Amino acid sequence: MVKRALGDELTPGVENYLDLFTEDATFDFPFSPGGAVHVEGKAKMAEYLSSIEGGMVFDTMNLDAKYSADDGHTTVLEYHCTGSNVETGQPYFQNYIGVLRLSQGRLTSLSEFFNPLIGLKAAEKPVPGLQNQIEPHPIEVAQEELDDLKQRLERTRWPARETVSDWTQGAPLERVQALCEYWRDGYDWQRCQARLNDWNPSRITTDGLELFFLHVRSPHAAALPLILTHGWPGSIIEFHKVIEPLRDPTSHGGQASDAFHLVIPCLPGFGFPRNPLSPVGAWSAPRGRGSR
């Protein structure tokens, strides 16, 4: 039985996952690892599901969070689906973020994305402990670590200065020394740490991989979810000037319709999360609907 996850908008008594959709519904999976997938019609979607890694059967679609757009037809959902693999019998569990459109009690379109921070899991048994559970994780750098850093900066052994007056031989010694001096004597980490802790630092462990992120909720109920990701090298600090305007635009000259709930993750093993215990990238366990 498909659980009545989406409230009164959907026709009750639906027995099959695909029966949530109209016959001509469209399905988009833009970030599939094998490339974007677009499917026209419920029948083609059934064929697509049966072709994935021995066939996938879905029996529940459960709502975790809901955000409605102003047009009255578009809804952004955080939800999870359960089911099984027809060939192996392996249980299936996956969290998603989906952009859906509804008409007369049925879904007419679905654009679906993996939810990267909640329970990416396809396992026969639940993993104990903190697996798939978000928990607060305030940043606390011990003073002795800061003192050790300052001492190591003080003991820096500098090379001879460059023989040119430009950057053709690398960063000029004088500029690097000035940076080191600021880092040692001027930079206030405690102030930075306190600011980051204002934005609800959190962590989750999934498939043995610890993820650390800022989870910043907007005061506006209709705010949409937004993920901000930094590059390499980089850090979540890069976003400190845009967090508040995105979270609460009405306090910065904007409108409530411009508001976002923010998830701002660190790269795995970079910054605050623990180092991965295995290579990160193209994970080997099946995730999502087959190759997506």
Beta strands, then each sheet from edge to edge (+ up, - down):
strand 1: 21-29
strand 2: 37-40
strand 3: 56-68
strand 4: 74-85
strand 5: 91-103
strand 6: 106-114
strand 7: 135-136
strand 8: 201-206
strand 9: 209-216
strand 10: 224-227
strand 11: 260-265
sheet 1: 2+ 1- 6- 5+ 4- 3+
sheet 2: 7+ 8- 9+ 11- 10-
end
